[in-house]
């Protein structure tokens, strides 16, 4: 299990979570941030600093976007593998298929 970044992060990318993560497992896509499911150590340091409440433990994701966003986070890393840290890799020029398909200015309400 790991923490997951959900819908409220799309087009926001505040990055407070990146600075708080002790293992550098949060990566930046074009429109959202993603937590690497194999690199996350489940410490939860990222969750309370997120200003848009987008980060949840995988089992606690809100039902309306839970399963889709858990899969979305994992899909972002297909082709990237486990690079061992988001800061050394830098921003990526792609998003998961789910995030890429969302309209710009998507509303979470």
BAFI-3210 file (N, C-alpha, C; in Angstrom, 3 decimals, decimal comma, padded with zeros to 6 digits):
// residues 109
n [1|2|3|4|5|6|7|8|9|10|11|12|13|14|15|16|17|18|19|20|21|22|23|24|25|26|27|28|29|30|31|32|33|34|35|36|37|38|39|40|41|42|43|44|45|46|47|48|49|50|51|52|53|54|55|56|57|58|59|60|61|62|63|64|65|66|67|68|69|70|71|72|73|74|75|76|77|78|79|80|81|82|83|84|85|86|87|88|89|90|91|92|93|94|95|96|97|98|99|100|101|102|103|104|105|106|107|108|109]
n.u [000,833|000,304|000,568|-001,584|-002,033|-004,727|-007,542|-007,871|-005,318|-004,775|-003,766|-002,940|-000,630|000,945|003,310|004,196|004,141|006,241|008,508|008,260|008,443|010,338|011,639|011,729|009,756|007,820|006,716|006,751|004,385|003,039|000,558|-000,095|000,901|002,549|002,702|005,142|004,316|005,948|008,149|007,249|007,152|005,083|004,918|003,374|003,957|003,508|000,756|-000,573|000,409|-000,601|-002,316|-004,740|-006,021|-005,498|-004,106|-004,125|-004,128|-003,983|-006,143|-007,982|-008,957|-011,327|-014,472|-015,557|-013,378|-011,455|-010,487|-009,853|-007,891|-005,872|-004,991|-004,245|-002,035|-000,173|-000,044|001,251|003,926|004,561|006,844|008,655|009,636|011,351|012,852|014,135|013,863|012,190|013,176|015,707|015,088|013,404|010,790|008,351|007,325|004,732|001,561|-000,557|-002,811|-005,461|-005,378|-004,432|-006,632|-008,513|-010,428|-009,108|-008,938|-010,503|-013,073|-013,427|-015,680]
n.v [-001,190|002,324|005,902|008,092|010,501|012,459|013,677|016,537|017,658|018,034|020,301|022,030|021,409|022,120|021,420|021,324|018,875|017,516|018,734|017,899|015,149|012,472|010,498|011,144|010,330|011,464|012,526|014,769|015,410|016,590|017,897|017,152|015,779|012,779|009,848|007,454|004,116|001,991|003,161|004,727|004,952|004,908|006,867|009,123|011,835|013,656|014,032|015,856|018,362|019,059|021,490|021,267|018,987|016,523|014,194|010,883|007,901|004,880|003,050|004,757|006,553|008,875|007,601|008,415|008,965|007,133|004,306|004,773|006,822|005,658|003,684|005,422|006,799|004,701|004,080|006,289|005,732|003,691|002,684|004,487|003,143|002,530|005,118|006,096|008,559|011,596|014,242|014,157|013,248|015,164|017,329|015,633|015,123|014,173|012,747|010,593|008,423|008,916|011,510|012,985|012,856|014,457|017,470|020,768|022,883|021,355|020,602|019,783|019,754]
n.w [000,000|-000,468|-000,332|-002,170|-004,718|-005,548|-007,508|-006,708|-007,019|-009,688|-012,106|-010,112|-008,451|-006,020|-004,592|-001,919|-000,700|-001,913|-000,853|001,765|001,770|002,956|001,496|-001,145|-003,064|-004,630|-007,702|-010,500|-012,910|-016,049|-015,462|-012,869|-009,643|-008,573|-006,570|-006,160|-006,078|-005,194|-004,041|-001,971|001,538|003,263|005,296|005,657|005,793|003,774|003,534|005,517|004,713|002,284|000,557|-000,754|-000,003|-001,385|-000,992|000,059|002,058|000,325|000,846|001,924|000,102|-001,237|-002,232|-004,718|-006,405|-005,835|-006,678|-009,362|-009,234|-007,726|-009,489|-011,508|-010,426|-010,339|-013,064|-014,143|-013,763|-015,487|-017,788|-016,740|-014,580|-011,556|-010,693|-008,422|-007,131|-007,261|-007,371|-008,543|-011,054|-012,119|-013,556|-015,513|-018,894|-019,247|-018,266|-016,321|-018,129|-017,235|-016,025|-018,186|-019,861|-018,646|-018,692|-019,024|-016,139|-014,465|-012,136|-008,703|-007,268]
ca.u [000,000|001,033|-000,268|-001,989|-002,452|-005,952|-008,078|-007,662|-003,981|-004,689|-003,602|-002,555|000,770|001,501|004,662|004,530|004,358|007,568|009,481|008,064|008,677|011,710|012,254|011,720|008,976|006,779|007,194|005,943|003,963|002,675|-000,581|-000,328|001,990|002,289|003,515|005,580|003,787|006,990|009,141|006,599|007,339|003,855|005,151|002,273|004,425|002,974|-000,695|-001,060|000,883|-001,280|-003,311|-006,013|-006,488|-005,462|-003,297|-004,784|-003,650|-004,699|-007,401|-008,855|-009,331|-012,770|-015,058|-015,824|-012,201|-010,482|-009,841|-009,295|-006,669|-004,823|-004,459|-003,639|-000,695|000,687|000,112|002,230|005,283|004,811|007,867|009,683|010,170|011,607|014,082|014,809|013,728|011,593|013,938|016,818|014,525|012,822|009,439|008,163|006,477|003,550|000,707|-001,246|-003,907|-006,633|-005,171|-004,338|-007,966|-009,359|-010,486|-008,402|-009,797|-011,429|-013,583|-013,590|-016,956]
ca.v [000,000|003,587|007,098|008,387|011,876|012,380|014,700|017,953|018,133|018,301|021,714|022,819|021,060|023,010|020,915|021,245|017,460|017,140|019,223|017,198|013,713|012,127|009,518|011,688|009,426|012,213|012,925|015,792|015,236|017,832|018,564|016,650|015,109|011,350|009,140|006,151|003,133|001,115|003,954|005,319|004,165|005,063|007,677|010,073|013,219|014,482|014,230|017,069|019,625|019,314|022,538|020,977|017,683|015,577|013,022|009,932|006,527|004,217|002,470|005,823|007,474|009,073|006,611|008,945|008,931|006,233|003,259|005,351|007,582|004,721|003,124|006,527|007,015|003,595|004,173|007,338|005,187|002,712|003,221|005,145|002,196|003,073|005,902|006,326|009,913|012,567|015,482|013,952|013,024|016,418|017,257|014,773|015,725|013,342|012,456|009,315|008,558|009,502|012,953|013,560|012,909|015,442|018,810|021,815|023,576|020,378|020,951|018,647|019,888]
ca.w [000,000|-000,531|-000,422|-003,541|-004,968|-006,319|-008,388|-006,379|-007,392|-011,119|-012,464|-008,933|-008,197|-004,994|-004,315|-000,492|-000,394|-002,394|000,126|003,031|001,615|003,342|000,594|-002,502|-003,913|-005,325|-009,017|-011,140|-014,288|-016,727|-014,811|-011,515|-008,943|-008,425|-005,579|-006,663|-005,132|-004,652|-003,310|-000,804|002,757|004,052|006,493|005,787|005,965|002,689|003,649|006,194|004,128|001,012|000,778|-001,423|000,483|-002,497|-000,663|000,943|002,066|-000,761|001,321|002,424|-000,971|-001,380|-003,140|-006,059|-007,262|-005,229|-007,468|-010,582|-008,977|-007,305|-010,743|-012,240|-009,884|-010,797|-014,526|-014,455|-013,690|-016,539|-018,676|-015,924|-013,616|-010,228|-010,862|-007,150|-006,602|-008,160|-007,536|-009,484|-012,381|-012,582|-014,118|-016,677|-019,928|-019,458|-017,120|-016,474|-019,092|-016,582|-015,881|-019,538|-020,463|-017,972|-019,267|-018,257|-015,196|-013,902|-010,813|-007,818|-006,550]
c.u [000,877|000,038|-000,485|-002,387|-003,623|-006,306|-007,804|-006,290|-003,882|-004,745|-003,295|-001,063|001,464|002,947|005,073|004,854|005,753|008,635|009,419|008,447|010,130|012,400|012,186|010,950|007,853|007,370|006,227|005,658|003,618|001,588|-000,803|000,955|001,572|003,225|003,855|005,150|004,834|008,025|008,569|006,763|006,170|004,045|004,045|002,692|003,821|001,521|-001,103|-000,606|000,201|-002,400|-004,671|-006,565|-006,564|-004,766|-003,994|-004,023|-004,541|-006,053|-008,412|-009,272|-010,843|-013,326|-015,208|-014,588|-011,117|-009,775|-009,193|-007,980|-005,546|-004,173|-003,743|-002,220|000,258|000,957|001,133|003,647|005,563|005,787|008,971|010,368|010,276|012,914|014,799|014,789|013,244|012,445|015,094|016,311|013,955|011,427|009,407|007,175|005,285|002,752|000,148|-002,356|-005,157|-006,511|-005,090|-005,706|-008,884|-009,319|-009,684|-009,404|-010,839|-011,833|-013,767|-014,909|-018,044]
c.v [001,253|004,729|007,410|009,856|011,825|013,645|016,151|018,517|018,548|019,806|022,620|022,643|022,020|022,669|020,919|019,809|017,002|017,544|018,460|015,722|013,343|011,149|009,935|010,804|010,129|012,815|013,914|015,441|016,595|018,610|018,154|016,066|013,667|010,760|007,764|005,080|002,202|001,869|004,577|004,388|004,332|005,876|008,703|011,521|014,166|014,887|015,529|018,384|019,963|020,330|022,269|019,594|016,641|014,270|012,172|008,624|005,778|003,658|003,522|006,824|007,648|008,166|007,130|009,002|007,993|005,277|003,820|006,070|006,720|004,107|004,197|006,805|005,941|003,700|005,233|006,764|004,076|003,342|003,963|004,156|002,829|003,850|006,246|007,756|010,911|013,801|015,319|013,756|014,310|016,233|016,407|015,415|014,828|013,263|011,057|009,500|009,212|011,020|013,618|013,742|013,952|016,781|019,769|022,494|022,649|020,784|019,698|018,711|019,103]
c.w [000,000|-000,463|-001,896|-003,615|-005,931|-007,078|-007,978|-006,764|-008,860|-011,381|-011,274|-008,655|-007,228|-004,618|-002,842|-000,101|-000,809|-001,376|001,432|002,956|001,950|002,392|-000,873|-003,487|-004,665|-006,589|-009,642|-012,590|-014,878|-015,966|-013,371|-010,934|-008,695|-007,381|-006,129|-005,655|-004,525|-003,832|-002,040|000,398|003,726|005,330|006,728|005,930|004,934|002,908|004,339|005,565|002,809|001,217|000,126|-001,041|-000,632|-002,146|000,390|000,933|001,086|-000,319|001,772|001,361|-001,014|-002,478|-004,568|-006,960|-006,761|-006,155|-008,726|-010,324|-008,415|-008,542|-011,555|-011,751|-010,371|-012,290|-014,928|-014,549|-014,701|-017,532|-017,923|-015,002|-012,249|-010,262|-009,566|-006,664|-007,617|-008,399|-008,526|-010,912|-012,970|-013,156|-015,385|-017,640|-020,267|-018,173|-017,311|-017,507|-018,482|-016,495|-017,250|-020,168|-019,820|-018,688|-018,410|-017,339|-014,575|-012,480|-009,991|-007,075|-007,235]
res [x|x|x|x|x|x|x|x|x|x|x|x|x|x|x|x|x|x|x|x|x|x|x|x|x|x|x|x|x|x|x|x|x|x|x|x|x|x|x|x|x|x|x|x|x|x|x|x|x|x|x|x|x|x|x|x|x|x|x|x|x|x|x|x|x|x|x|x|x|x|x|x|x|x|x|x|x|x|x|x|x|x|x|x|x|x|x|x|x|x|x|x|x|x|x|x|x|x|x|x|x|x|x|x|x|x|x|x|x]
***
